[in-house]
Amino acid sequence: MKHMTSREFNHDIGKAKRAAEEGPVIVTDRGRPAYVLLKYEDYRKSGTNGLTMFDLLYDPEAGDFDFDPPRLQDSGPRSVEFD
């Protein structure tokens, strides 16, 4: 995956677009990943089309339902071993 700073991106958008032809380009801001540039086709193939997890799971036809998960057996604290 290609990386470029926001300064590089602002100075040469054409370069960023050419890089996005090969795959996603991470644009950093002050050294941290801030944005991802990718071709629209690749974005569409991602499957979510910008939807959140809530959007993907929400079904207005489903209505309400009760959810009573089984309780875990409380065996108290467990010891932890570090190698």
N, C-alpha and C positions, 0 to 999 in steps of 0.2 A: 504494500500500500504506500502510495506517495504521500509526502508531507510537504507543506509549504507554510511560511509565516503569513500572517495577515498583511504585512507590508508587501511581501512578494506578490500575494494575490492581488492587492490593490494596484500594484504597478504593472502587472502583466496578466490580465484576466485570460487572454488568449492562451498563454502557457498553461494556465490552470485547466482550461477547457480541453486542451490537447492531452494533458495528463489524465483527465477524467475519461477519455476515450479508452484508456487501458485499464481503468478501475477506479475505485473511490479515492478521493484526494482529501486528506485531513488538513484542515487549515487551523493553525495554532494561533493563539493570542497570548502574548507574554509567556510563551513556552508551554502552554497547556492546550490540549485539543479543544477547539471551540465549535468548529463546523465541519461538515462533511459535504463535499461536492461530488455528485455523481450524475451520470446521464439519466435522463428521464425514463428511458426504457428500463434501466437497471432499477430505478426507484419503483417502477410499476411491478417489476418482477419480484420485488421484496415481499409482496403479498399483503402488506398491511395498509398500503396507500395512505399512510399518515395517521391511521387509527390508533387509539390507545388500547390497552388491554381491556379496559372497561367496555369500550365500543365493540371490540371483537366478541366479548362474552355476553353482552347485553342482548336479551331476546324479549321484546315487548309482548310477544305472544305467550311466553312461559308463565306469567303471573307469579304470585308468591308461593313459596313452599317452605315447609319446616325443615330445618337441618339440625339434627341432634347427633353429633359425632360421639362415638363411644369414648368414655373417659379412659385415660391411661392409668395403669396401675401405679400408684405412688409408692415406689420402693425406697424413697428417700434419696439423699444425695449419693452419687456414685463417685468412686475414686478415679482419678485421672492419672495415667502413666505417661511420662514423657521419655522418649528415647534419646 
